Amino acid sequence: MPLGASIAAAKTHFMIWGETCIDSSSDVDPLGRTRSPFARHMPPRTYPDAFDRPQRAAASVSPLDGRKGACMLERERRRVMGFDFEEARRSWDAHAEKEEAWLRSPSVNRALRIREIERRLDGVRTILDVGGGTGAFSLPLAQRGFEVVHVDFSPAMLDIARRKAGGAGNIRFVEANAVDLSMFADRSFDLVLNMDGPISASGAEAPRVLGESCRVARRTLIVTAAHGAWAFLRRVRGRPIEAEIRTFLAAELRETLEAHGMTVLRAGGLGSLAHLCGDDFVKGVLADAGRVEAFLDECERFDAEVLPEGPGTNDDTGLIGVAERG
């Protein structure tokens, strides 16, 4: 189907949410090209990444929650209980090596996150990557010359990231829980990244995680989180729910960031057009480097103009928030 026809169909049938299938065997960068924006100074086949973190956990969601007068999907109440961070730490450790394989898989979601980060780098000197994993963001940004602090609470993830850093002097690794960044003063970093895992996989502690990321941001914060629509679709499709994660809808994410003194520039779905276009179309785009950039342009236009609070891509990082210090 031509791209224009796909967009028209998406506008008319925006509630028909298909699944995005990414060809993990493709030997291309996250944008479907031979080099990504972050890869300018990286060795061959070492690609930067805004990798869509694996579905480590799933939450159930259900019917309708009105917030500020908006009609939204309502999540089923998540358990009100202390979150078992030690169990979560063991889970992240167990996924550390597997993460490296996932980082090489092309992804529309990842490409769109890279684009968003690129827009926010002017004037930036210091960057905090919260839940940096094995270095998807922190390492390529350090290679670009930024002063980077990489935080994760998985020792196994940190070991891999340190090894890949090769002793670079402008990146520091800190083992810490994203719910408590008290080792950093208020407004310590020009740019703070917190991509999904530290937020969504913290259960009921997710708002505290967001609050800490807001606190240490001097200028700009970029976050991604599990979208309520994604979790709702998992439940409807009968996929197993292994553990609790915290999902957000756009209005809720915006409200949380604003409550911590941030001015929200964007809160909504990330890559909903790719979700709507379906498996075959997206695979075809990623297989043709000449089409990737145009499709990413259309994805951004769709998210901005057609369905700002759409479901995002079909994974657990379909919601993005971009905010600045108010």
PESUL-V914236 format. One record per pair of residues at least 6 apart in sequence whose ideal C-beta (glycine too) atoms are under 7 Angstrom apart, sorted by the first residue. I is the first residue (numbers start at 1). J is the second residue. Records with the same first field share a line. If there is no record, write none. Layout:
I->J + J
//
This chain:
1->281
3->295 + 298
6->277 + 281
7->273 + 298 + 302
10->273 + 276 + 302
11->306
14->276 + 307 + 310
17->233 + 275 + 276 + 311
18->275 + 276 + 278 + 279
19->279 + 314
20->108 + 274 + 275 + 279 + 282 + 313 + 314
21->279 + 282 + 283
22->105 + 106 + 107 + 286
23->106 + 283 + 286 + 287
24->105
26->106 + 286 + 287
28->34 + 106 + 289
29->35 + 36 + 39 + 47
30->36 + 47 + 49 + 50 + 106 + 107 + 110 + 111 + 114
31->111 + 292
32->106 + 286 + 289 + 292
33->289 + 292
36->47 + 48 + 114
37->114 + 118
38->48 + 114 + 140 + 141
39->47 + 48 + 140
41->143 + 144
42->48 + 140 + 143
47->103 + 104
48->114 + 136 + 140
49->103 + 110 + 136
50->110 + 113 + 114 + 136 + 137 + 195
51->102 + 103 + 110 + 136
52->107 + 109 + 110 + 315 + 317
53->196 + 197 + 316 + 317
54->95 + 102
55->316
56->91 + 95 + 201
57->201 + 242 + 243 + 244 + 245
58->231 + 234 + 239 + 241 + 242 + 245
59->78 + 231 + 244 + 245 + 246 + 247
60->76 + 231 + 235 + 241
61->73 + 75 + 76 + 228 + 231 + 232 + 235 + 247
62->74 + 75 + 76
63->74
64->71 + 72 + 73 + 74
65->72 + 74 + 75
66->72
67->251 + 252
68->251
70->251
72->249 + 251
73->228 + 229 + 232 + 249
75->228 + 247
78->203 + 204 + 244 + 246
79->244
80->204
83->202 + 203 + 204 + 205
85->177
88->201
89->153 + 154
92->154 + 157
93->154 + 155 + 156
96->134 + 154 + 156 + 157 + 160
99->133 + 134
100->134 + 160
103->136
106->286
108->271 + 274 + 282 + 299 + 313
109->270 + 271 + 313 + 315 + 317
111->296
112->270 + 271 + 296 + 299 + 300
113->224
115->296
116->222 + 320 + 322
117->222
120->191 + 220 + 222
124->146 + 190 + 191
125->146 + 147 + 190
126->147 + 189 + 190
127->141 + 146 + 148 + 189 + 190 + 191 + 193
128->149 + 151 + 189 + 192 + 216
129->137 + 138 + 148 + 150 + 151 + 193
130->151 + 178 + 192 + 193 + 194 + 198 + 213
131->151 + 152 + 178 + 194 + 195 + 197 + 198
132->138 + 150 + 151 + 152 + 161
133->152 + 157
134->157 + 160 + 161 + 164
135->150 + 161 + 164 + 165
137->193
138->148 + 150 + 161 + 171
139->161 + 164 + 165
141->148
142->148 + 168 + 170 + 171
147->170
148->170 + 171
149->172 + 174
150->161 + 171 + 173
151->174 + 176 + 178
152->158 + 175
153->175 + 176 + 177
155->175
158->173 + 175
161->173
162->173
165->171
174->183
176->183
178->194 + 198 + 202 + 209 + 212
179->202 + 205 + 208 + 209 + 212
180->212
181->212 + 216
184->216
186->215 + 216
187->216 + 217 + 218
188->216 + 218
189->216 + 217 + 218
190->218 + 219 + 220
191->219 + 220
192->213 + 216 + 217 + 221
193->222
194->213 + 223
195->224 + 317
196->224 + 225 + 226 + 316 + 317
198->209
199->206 + 209 + 210 + 223 + 225 + 246
200->206 + 225 + 226 + 245 + 246 + 247 + 316
201->245
202->209 + 246
203->244 + 245 + 246
204->246
206->246
207->256
210->223 + 256 + 257 + 260
211->260
213->221 + 223
214->221 + 257 + 260 + 261 + 262
215->260
217->325
218->325
219->324 + 325
220->324
221->262 + 323
222->322
223->321
224->270 + 317 + 319 + 320
225->248 + 253 + 319
226->245 + 246 + 247 + 316 + 319
227->247 + 269 + 311 + 312 + 318 + 319
228->247 + 248 + 249
229->311 + 318
230->311 + 312 + 314 + 315 + 316 + 318
231->247
248->319
250->267 + 268 + 309 + 319
253->267 + 319 + 321
254->264 + 267
257->264 + 321 + 323
258->264
261->326
262->323 + 324 + 325 + 326
263->323 + 324 + 326
264->321 + 323
265->322 + 323 + 324
266->320 + 321 + 322
267->321
268->303 + 308 + 309 + 320
269->303 + 307 + 309 + 310 + 311 + 312 + 318 + 319
270->303 + 312 + 313 + 318 + 319 + 320
271->299 + 312 + 313
272->302 + 303 + 307 + 310 + 311 + 312
273->298 + 299 + 302
274->282 + 299 + 313
275->311 + 312 + 313 + 314
285->291 + 292 + 295
286->292
303->310
311->318
312->318 + 319
//
